[in-house]
C-alpha cells in the first residue's frame, strides 16, 4: 500500500491549473500509488470543495477527499468546513497561507487559529502550506495545542534554513508532522526522519503537476527499513485519518 498525501485537483502554480481525475489516476498508476489525498485550492471555499467532490466521485476507492477553506471568510469558512466534512465526507483539511497575500501576519494567524480550532473539534488532520513563513506556524502551534498538524514541503520546498526551523519545531511538538512533498533540498528528508522518527514524516507528491514517481524515489533512496518505509508511505497518514 502507498498513499500519496498531497495531490491537487486544482493547483497553485502560475496558471492555477485544474487536473482531471483521469490524469491523476494515470500518474498514480505510473508511480504505483494505491490511493491519493486530493483537494482543490485557489478557489472560494465552497467551489473548491465541490470540485474535489466531483473528482472523488469519479473514483471513490482510490481518492481520499480533503476539505479546503479560505480562513479569511471567517464564520463562512467554518460553516463550509462543517458541510465538507459532514455532508461530503472530507477526511482532513488543506489550508494555504499563500492564499492570504493581502493580510498582515497577525490577521493570518488569527484567521488560521479560528479555523484550526474548529478542525481540532472535529478531530481533523490539517495540512498547511505555510509558504516559508515559519513564525506563522510557530504561533499557530502555540494557539491550537493538540492540533493534528501536517506541514507541507518540510516547511519550505527550497530553503534549507527554514526547513531546519520546522524540524526543530516538530521535534518539540509531537502532534506535528512534516509532509515531504516537493522538496528540492531532498537531503533534508532522511535528516528529518533521523531527527523526528519515521512516525512523523509523510509521503506526498504535490502531484499531478509533479509526478509522484519522482517524489516517491526521494523516499526510496533514504534506505529505510521495510517498517519505516511503510510508516512514511502510508501508515502515518492512515493513522491520522482513522
Phi, psi and omega in degrees: 000133172225129178243125173272114189268013183206090182226134183263132165276325169227129188260174182252020179287181185304327186263359180051051187292150172252134186247120182288155181305321182299322179292317178300314180295323179299312180293325176299313181296320180296329182263352183077034179269131181275317181219155178225138169282125184239149177197161176243143173233184177062030174217157170305155190308306185296318180297319181296319181289324176296322177295317177298319180298319179297321177293315180302317182294340178289335181199071188293343179279350182237350180251142176241110186280136170248142173287161172219136174222159171264110184304331181291352175284355174065231182300327179296326177296319180290320176300317180292324176299318179294322176295314184295323180276325182280303184278325187263343178080022177296140190252003177196185183224136174248130176233153181219115181298332180295347177274007180235050188292338185272001186252149174282161186305314179299325178292321178296314180299317180297316181292317177299319181300314181300314181292320182290328174297317177298319179294321178297322180294330177274353182067045179263145164284140183238118178264120184235130167266111184273001177057040179073005188263081183303317182302329179293317178296315181301318179293321181293319178300321178290324185283332184232073180297144180085357178294133175279090190257127172247120180265123182288146170062033184056018181100330179202129180295332192225356186250106185297324180297318179291321176303317179301322179295317180292321177299317179297318178295318179296324179302324182271355184227098187294346177273003184255131180239154177246128175271129187270011185294150173044055177256112177275346168257064192289349173294346178282344181296305178297329177295318178296320179295318180296320185282318187260339188096151180297342180291347190244005180244139186232130177287135172206163185246335193065027182281178001275358179300319169262124186292132182298336178297325179294312182289325178295324178298328178296331176280318183299322182283359173286350178055050180281157169296161179303319181295314181290325176299318178296321178300311184292321189268350174195325186294322182295312181291322178299320179295322179291333183264358184293000000 
